[in-house]
Amino acid sequence: MVQAAWHYRHAPKLPRALAARQAGQPQAVTAVARGAQERLHARYRTLAGRKGRQKAVIAVARELVGFVWALARAHADHQAATAVPPPDPTGVAA
């Protein structure tokens, strides 16, 4: 995560390769990704001047973990909500 956080020192942009990967993805997913990119870059810029680059990167990495955790939770909740219940082993319909 720390190595990934170093990339947030650069301004957010959407190069052609990334735009091609995002083509066909749900709008909500790309919006969350763009929002995370903008927020983490702003966080790095804010902290780098006051605390130094290394501390800023660690703070951004921690926040990145929070984004990943939130996405994993949302995915798990979605999977649980749309899951088909397993068949009743007794064969008795409810």
TORTORDREN-590630 format. One record per residue: residue number from 1; residue in three letters; chain; z, x, y of N, C-alpha, C, O in turn. Coordinates in pm, whole numbers, plus 50000, padded with zeros to 5 digits. Atoms other than C-alpha are relative to their C-alpha. Example, Ala and Ser with C-alpha at 12.3 -4.5 7.8 and 13.67 -1.06 7.14 Angstrom:
! TORTORDREN-590630
LOMAR num residu chaine   n.Z   n.X   n.Y  ca.Z  ca.X  ca.Y   c.Z   c.X   c.Y   o.Z   o.X   o.Y
LOMAR   1    ALA      A 50000 50089 49881 50780 51230 49550 50000 50090 50120 50066 50194 50118
LOMAR   2    SER      A 49994 49918 49881 50714 51367 49894 50073 49923 50109 50090 49974 50220
//
This chain:
! TORTORDREN-590630
LOMAR num residu chaine   n.Z   n.X   n.Y  ca.Z  ca.X  ca.Y   c.Z   c.X   c.Y   o.Z   o.X   o.Y
LOMAR   1    MET      A 50000 50082 49881 50000 50000 50000 50000 50087 50126 49938 50053 50226
LOMAR   2    VAL      A 49996 49912 49884 50074 50286 50235 49860 50055 50029 49818 50062 50144
LOMAR   3    GLN      A 50135 49949 49979 49728 50431 50181 49909 49892 50057 49825 49921 50143
LOMAR   4    ALA      A 50079 50111 49946 49573 50090 50248 50039 49973 50145 49954 49938 50227
LOMAR   5    ALA      A 49953 50028 49864 49786 50052 50561 49941 50097 50102 49927 50062 50219
LOMAR   6    TRP      A 50061 49906 49906 49630 50363 50715 49869 49946 50056 49830 49983 50166
LOMAR   7    HIS      A 50128 50054 49953 49303 50170 50745 50016 49903 50116 49920 49875 50187
LOMAR   8    TYR      A 49979 50095 49891 49459 49928 50991 50013 50069 50135 50033 50001 50236
LOMAR   9    ARG      A 50001 49932 49870 49460 50197 51260 49865 49981 50068 49853 50002 50189
LOMAR  10    HIS      A 50133 50027 49945 49090 50113 51307 49989 49854 50043 50051 49766 49983
LOMAR  11    ALA      A 50019 50137 49950 48980 49806 51502 49933 49914 49893 49845 49963 49821
LOMAR  12    PRO      A 50062 50089 50097 48890 49503 51287 49851 49980 50030 49812 49963 50146
LOMAR  13    LYS      A 50143 50028 49986 48518 49457 51228 49948 49947 49868 50016 49956 49765
LOMAR  14    LEU      A 50060 50059 50119 48287 49291 50979 49865 50069 49974 49761 50019 50016
LOMAR  15    PRO      A 50126 49933 50030 48028 49541 50853 49915 49917 49904 49964 49823 49840
LOMAR  16    ARG      A 50093 50077 50085 47723 49416 50664 50046 49993 49855 50035 49888 49792
LOMAR  17    ALA      A 49957 49998 50141 47862 49521 50325 50114 49901 49977 50115 49830 49876
LOMAR  18    LEU      A 49889 50094 50014 48181 49322 50380 49952 49857 50019 49997 49766 49948
LOMAR  19    ALA      A 50056 50134 49978 47988 49024 50515 49927 49951 49875 49933 49833 49841
LOMAR  20    ALA      A 50071 50037 50123 47775 49029 50200 50098 49963 49889 50073 49869 49813
LOMAR  21    ARG      A 49899 50033 50102 48086 49032 49977 50067 49868 50029 50105 49795 49937
LOMAR  22    GLN      A 49933 50125 49963 48236 48743 50172 49909 49879 49994 49956 49765 49998
LOMAR  23    ALA      A 50094 50113 50005 47921 48531 50150 50030 49915 49877 50040 49965 49766
LOMAR  24    GLY      A 49972 50093 50110 47992 48225 49940 50147 49980 49971 50183 49896 49888
LOMAR  25    GLN      A 49856 50017 50018 48369 48264 49960 50048 49884 50085 49987 49853 50188
LOMAR  26    PRO      A 49948 50111 49919 48577 47971 50086 50038 50046 50141 50090 50155 50161
LOMAR  27    GLN      A 49970 49971 49860 48618 47959 50463 50147 50033 50020 50180 50123 50097
LOMAR  28    ALA      A 49856 49976 49985 48998 47946 50429 50038 50141 49957 50123 50204 50020
LOMAR  29    VAL      A 49969 49866 50051 49005 48270 50231 49956 50106 50100 50032 50199 50130
LOMAR  30    THR      A 50048 49900 49904 48792 48463 50479 50077 49992 50132 50095 50093 50199
LOMAR  31    ALA      A 49920 50014 49878 48996 48322 50770 50134 50069 49985 50181 50136 50078
LOMAR  32    VAL      A 49872 49931 50025 49321 48446 50614 49980 50150 50001 50062 50223 50057
LOMAR  33    ALA      A 50027 49856 50004 49166 48787 50550 49977 50054 50141 50029 50160 50176
LOMAR  34    ARG      A 50027 49955 49862 49039 48814 50908 50129 49998 50083 50155 50091 50160
LOMAR  35    GLY      A 49874 50008 49927 49372 48699 51050 50096 50111 49963 50164 50167 50049
LOMAR  36    ALA      A 49913 49891 50045 49561 48952 50840 49952 50132 50056 50032 50215 50100
LOMAR  37    GLN      A 50055 49876 49947 49328 49229 50949 50033 50016 50149 50073 50124 50192
LOMAR  38    GLU      A 49971 49994 49857 49374 49144 51317 50149 50021 50026 50188 50101 50111
LOMAR  39    ARG      A 49855 49989 49979 49751 49104 51289 50050 50140 49965 50130 50198 50039
LOMAR  40    LEU      A 49952 49869 50043 49804 49429 51099 49951 50111 50093 50023 50208 50117
LOMAR  41    HIS      A 50049 49900 49904 49586 49626 51339 50082 49994 50129 50120 50097 50184
LOMAR  42    ALA      A 49918 50014 49879 49777 49485 51636 50140 50056 49978 50197 50119 50067
LOMAR  43    ARG      A 49866 49948 50032 50105 49571 51464 49999 50153 50002 50091 50216 50056
LOMAR  44    TYR      A 50011 49854 49998 49990 49929 51409 49992 50052 50143 50062 50146 50178
LOMAR  45    ARG      A 50018 49953 49862 49878 49968 51771 50130 49988 50079 50163 50076 50158
LOMAR  46    THR      A 49875 50021 49927 50205 49826 51902 50104 50106 49961 50170 50164 50047
LOMAR  47    LEU      A 49895 49910 50048 50426 50045 51687 49965 50148 50011 50054 50232 50028
LOMAR  48    ALA      A 50039 49858 50002 50224 50368 51687 50040 50070 50129 50080 50187 50126
LOMAR  49    GLY      A 49964 49938 49873 50290 50431 52054 50149 50020 50016 50193 50118 50077
LOMAR  50    ARG      A 49855 49993 49983 50662 50367 52034 50070 50079 49891 50162 50156 49918
LOMAR  51    LYS      A 49927 49944 50115 50761 50484 51687 49929 50118 49935 49991 50192 49859
LOMAR  52    GLY      A 50076 49896 50068 50489 50725 51583 49912 49941 49893 49936 49830 49844
LOMAR  53    ARG      A 50099 50054 50094 50198 50686 51347 50056 49977 49860 50025 49875 49798
LOMAR  54    GLN      A 49950 50013 50137 50384 50743 51019 50091 49878 49984 50079 49803 49887
LOMAR  55    LYS      A 49911 50116 50007 50653 50485 51091 49922 49871 50017 49953 49770 49954
LOMAR  56    ALA      A 50083 50119 49980 50391 50240 51214 49927 49963 49871 49916 49846 49836
LOMAR  57    VAL      A 50073 50026 50126 50195 50278 50890 50093 49941 49895 50054 49850 49823
LOMAR  58    ILE      A 49904 50054 50097 50505 50215 50679 50032 49855 50033 50040 49772 49943
LOMAR  59    ALA      A 49973 50138 49959 50581 49901 50881 49881 49909 49967 49900 49796 49922
LOMAR  60    VAL      A 50120 50078 50032 50221 49781 50838 49990 49980 49849 49952 49873 49803
LOMAR  61    ALA      A 50003 50013 50146 50241 49851 50463 50097 49893 49952 50065 49815 49863
LOMAR  62    ARG      A 49903 50104 50038 50553 49637 50437 49947 49862 50032 49964 49768 49954
LOMAR  63    GLU      A 50054 50130 49963 50383 49356 50622 49882 49963 49910 49863 49846 49877
LOMAR  64    LEU      A 50111 50023 50092 50075 49395 50400 50052 49949 49866 49991 49860 49806
LOMAR  65    VAL      A 49938 50049 50123 50299 49349 50096 50038 49853 50015 50023 49775 49921
LOMAR  66    GLY      A 49967 50140 49974 50418 49026 50254 49879 49909 49992 49887 49799 49938
LOMAR  67    PHE      A 50123 50078 50010 50060 48902 50289 49957 49983 49855 49921 49874 49811
LOMAR  68    VAL      A 50040 50005 50141 49981 48989 49929 50093 49907 49922 50047 49828 49840
LOMAR  69    TRP      A 49903 50085 50067 50300 48820 49809 49973 49853 50032 49975 49768 49943
LOMAR  70    ALA      A 50026 50138 49959 50222 48504 50009 49874 49946 49934 49871 49830 49891
LOMAR  71    LEU      A 50123 50044 50068 49869 48488 49866 50023 49978 49851 49971 49883 49793
LOMAR  72    ALA      A 49970 50016 50143 50000 48538 49513 50080 49872 49975 50054 49800 49879
LOMAR  73    ARG      A 49921 50123 50013 50254 48259 49562 49912 49877 50017 49924 49780 49942
LOMAR  74    ALA      A 50088 50114 49976 49990 48025 49703 49907 49980 49881 49881 49866 49841
LOMAR  75    HIS      A 50086 50011 50118 49763 48103 49409 50076 49943 49881 50025 49857 49809
LOMAR  76    ALA      A 49918 50051 50111 50043 48043 49158 50032 49852 50019 50027 49775 49923
LOMAR  77    ASP      A 49972 50142 49973 50135 47715 49327 49877 49915 49976 49886 49805 49921
LOMAR  78    HIS      A 50124 50074 50021 49771 47607 49323 49970 49986 49850 49928 49880 49804
LOMAR  79    GLN      A 50023 50004 50145 49739 47698 48953 50093 49900 49933 50052 49826 49843
LOMAR  80    ALA      A 49904 50092 50060 50054 47503 48869 49965 49855 50034 49982 49766 49950
LOMAR  81    ALA      A 50032 50136 49957 49939 47199 49066 49875 49946 49930 49863 49826 49908
LOMAR  82    THR      A 50125 50046 50061 49596 47187 48901 49995 50022 49850 49893 49996 49787
LOMAR  83    ALA      A 49999 49971 50145 49700 47287 48549 49996 49871 49919 50056 49770 49955
LOMAR  84    VAL      A 50006 50112 50094 49619 47053 48266 50117 50016 49905 50135 50123 49847
LOMAR  85    PRO      A 49886 49986 50091 49931 46979 48064 49954 50026 49857 49850 49975 49815
LOMAR  86    PRO      A 50039 49971 50138 49921 47114 47709 50011 49873 49915 50087 49783 49948
LOMAR  87    PRO      A 49992 50120 50086 49865 46861 47431 50137 49989 49935 50204 50089 49908
LOMAR  88    ASP      A 49870 50026 50062 50172 46701 47281 49994 50042 49853 49912 49990 49778
LOMAR  89    PRO      A 50004 49953 50139 50248 46882 46953 50037 49891 49900 50003 49902 49782
LOMAR  90    THR      A 49960 50107 50094 50394 46563 46803 49886 49901 49978 49890 49822 49884
LOMAR  91    GLY      A 50114 50092 50015 50065 46377 46854 50029 49862 50056 49946 49772 50042
LOMAR  92    VAL      A 49966 50130 49942 50243 46089 47031 49957 49999 50145 49997 50085 50223
LOMAR  93    ALA      A 50047 50010 49861 50073 45982 47351 50114 49948 50087 50191 49862 50045
LOMAR  94    ALA      A 49895 50042 49908 50300 45940 47650 49968 49870 50069 50047 49821 50149
//
